[in-house]
Amino acid sequence: MDKPLLELWNLSKVFPGVVANDKVNLHIHAGEILALLGENGAGKSTLVKMIYGVNQPSEGAILWQDREVTISSPNQARAMGIGMVFQHFSVFETLTVQENIELGLDKECLDNIDDLKQTIIEKSQQYGLHVEPDRYVHSLSIGERQRLEILRCLIQDVKLLILDEPTSVLAPQEIEGLFAILNQLSQEGCAILFISHKLKEVTSLCHRAVILRGGKVSGQCDPKQETPTSIARLMVGEDTVLSETYPKASGEELVLQTLDLNLAPSHPFGCGLKQVYMNLNGGEIFGLAGVAGNGQEDLLAALSGEDTRSAADSIQWQGTAIGHLDAGKRRALGLAYVPANRLGQGAVPDMTLEENTLLTHAKSLTRKGFIQFAKLGELASSLIQNHDVKCRNGRSQAKSLSGGNLQKFIMGRETKHHPKLLICAHPTWGVDIGAASAIHRQLIALRDAGSAILVVSEDIDELMMICDQIAVIYEGHVSPAVKTQDMTIERIGHWITGGFLTHNKEAVNA
Ligand SMILES: Nc1ncnc2c1ncn2[C@@H]1O[C@H](COP(=O)(O)OP(=O)(O)OP(=O)(O)O)[C@@H](O)[C@H]1O
């Protein structure tokens, strides 16, 4: 067999107080699709960041095409032919898609492209990525931003493409499209290093899987010979509960209702909201399915109070108009919110976990205007312990946590005081399979304690598992809600592309 394209020899990375990678040996051949698996905090992102030149190893060696190299920056990695799509996007909000791509290309690469705009359009069409070159990034949904990142790598001549959970916000059809591209790239000789918590994807796409545990390689397997469950067992051991079925519930008490909720798009490329009617009942989980970019962000902003442009009486809280109330006033009523964007919106990156706890629990943690630090420390520690958040302690900065661990922390913080309504976007995005089960149980327990819960997710299996009612959002329209036991995956698939619009009246009246 040929020499590997990339080899890691005893590669370690130590952060203050944390050994994130411990003597990792790993190789990948040209054309190979290698999965890198492991629980939240296992060290996957840290490892690939060393390959991409973001982090420098504390010890060990990297061999590229059989020669030892020091990859001192992402620029150097790109020049060598290594591309990476990050879990947290590294795009400039105030620039267009084309400008962002241009910034990521070195001069030599740019000189070889006659017309960048045309190239973007062609690549985008070729790979079904649907990204328009003139759109500003701040107007893109999370799914679209991720597609921009993928496109940016594909425009360069990549020999190794690293993808850190690339499919978490893509719709099923888009995932199929991406996999076709990845298979095509692999056949063309491009190596692919693929981090995912979605084990079904790993068994269908990857040629080999390496499992990390506590920063060390703990095993490897041929995913095509395994099932998602057997791989999960390799990752988390035998005792973790991986999935359950939950009895469906139906709630009586109406907590939040939208009545003809309309909202103009918040940016020129948005779709806004159109005549949205929704009932969120206590003791019930309401799931909203849909492809990213169909108005989910507008809806979440309108319901959480981040956007107060909607008519006051179009959002009712137990019969009182609240459309004009800001997020703080809605929180005071008992609304909690887990946004899609964990770092930046869900938590302030440079603040510690304690400070981030204070942000949404200020009322219970202050007396006469003074912060009760002892109480704050206790609360943050209990969130860390109860939700198995892997970090040093409550004084760790939010940005130092792995993606999944930060999500577990935010979920814990928001559910701590049994909100009357929890609005939750992508609750298990980036979370490992064991932690995802724990979050599902947490949501069900909250429901059973009487809270109303809205879950916005693109993971249809997840919605079918935990929700009591499901509706679909398409271009700012929300379909009628259907009891989960009467809903089918086929129907959701049909509605996701707007299939409910023509039958809307009949469905509502049914
Ligand atoms: N800049 C940093 N400073 C301090 N600790 C860090 C830093 N980056 C990562 N860590 C720690 O290193 C460990 C490994 O984190 P890493 O992000 O590599 O995990 P991961 O396997 O990618 O997890 P996830 O699946 O949640 O994304 C974690 O304990 C994390 O808190």
The ligand as an SDF file (V2000), in Angstrom:
LIG
                    3D

 31 33  0  0  0  0  0  0  0  0999 V2000
   -8.3380   26.5520   24.2680 N   0  0  0  0  0  0  0  0  0  0  0  0
   -8.5550   25.6540   25.2530 C   0  0  0  0  0  0  0  0  0  0  0  0
   -8.2310   25.9370   26.5340 N   0  0  0  0  0  0  0  0  0  0  0  0
   -8.4340   25.0500   27.5260 C   0  0  0  0  0  0  0  0  0  0  0  0
   -9.0010   23.8300   27.3370 N   0  0  0  0  0  0  0  0  0  0  0  0
   -9.3610   23.4970   26.0860 C   0  0  0  0  0  0  0  0  0  0  0  0
   -9.1580   24.3820   24.9770 C   0  0  0  0  0  0  0  0  0  0  0  0
   -9.6110   23.7750   23.8460 N   0  0  0  0  0  0  0  0  0  0  0  0
  -10.0750   22.5630   24.2370 C   0  0  0  0  0  0  0  0  0  0  0  0
   -9.9090   22.3970   25.5680 N   0  0  0  0  0  0  0  0  0  0  0  0
  -10.2820   21.2090   26.3710 C   0  0  0  0  0  0  0  0  0  0  0  0
   -9.7460   20.0620   25.7190 O   0  0  0  0  0  0  0  0  0  0  0  0
  -10.6430   18.9670   25.8200 C   0  0  0  0  0  0  0  0  0  0  0  0
  -10.9220   18.4160   24.4410 C   0  0  0  0  0  0  0  0  0  0  0  0
  -11.7700   19.3380   23.7400 O   0  0  0  0  0  0  0  0  0  0  0  0
  -12.1760   19.1460   22.2140 P   0  0  0  0  0  0  0  0  0  0  0  0
  -12.8940   20.3850   21.7920 O   0  0  0  0  0  0  0  0  0  0  0  0
  -10.9920   18.7300   21.4380 O   0  0  0  0  0  0  0  0  0  0  0  0
  -13.1890   17.9180   22.3440 O   0  0  0  0  0  0  0  0  0  0  0  0
  -14.1240   17.2510   21.2120 P   0  0  0  0  0  0  0  0  0  0  0  0
  -13.8450   15.7900   21.2270 O   0  0  0  0  0  0  0  0  0  0  0  0
  -13.9380   17.9410   19.9050 O   0  0  0  0  0  0  0  0  0  0  0  0
  -15.5550   17.5040   21.8330 O   0  0  0  0  0  0  0  0  0  0  0  0
  -17.0020   17.8350   21.1070 P   0  0  0  0  0  0  0  0  0  0  0  0
  -17.5080   16.5440   20.5550 O   0  0  0  0  0  0  0  0  0  0  0  0
  -17.8370   18.3000   22.2560 O   0  0  0  0  0  0  0  0  0  0  0  0
  -16.7650   18.9070   20.0870 O   0  0  0  0  0  0  0  0  0  0  0  0
  -11.8700   19.4760   26.5530 C   0  0  0  0  0  0  0  0  0  0  0  0
  -11.7540   19.1230   27.9090 O   0  0  0  0  0  0  0  0  0  0  0  0
  -11.7860   20.9840   26.3920 C   0  0  0  0  0  0  0  0  0  0  0  0
  -12.4040   21.6550   27.4720 O   0  0  0  0  0  0  0  0  0  0  0  0
  1  2  1  0
  2  3  1  0
  2  7  2  0
  3  4  2  0
  4  5  1  0
  5  6  2  0
  6  7  1  0
  6 10  1  0
  7  8  1  0
  8  9  2  0
  9 10  1  0
 10 11  1  0
 11 12  1  0
 11 30  1  0
 12 13  1  0
 13 14  1  0
 13 28  1  0
 14 15  1  0
 15 16  1  0
 16 17  2  0
 16 18  1  0
 16 19  1  0
 19 20  1  0
 20 21  2  0
 20 22  1  0
 20 23  1  0
 23 24  1  0
 24 25  2  0
 24 26  1  0
 24 27  1  0
 28 29  1  0
 28 30  1  0
 30 31  1  0
M  END
$$$$
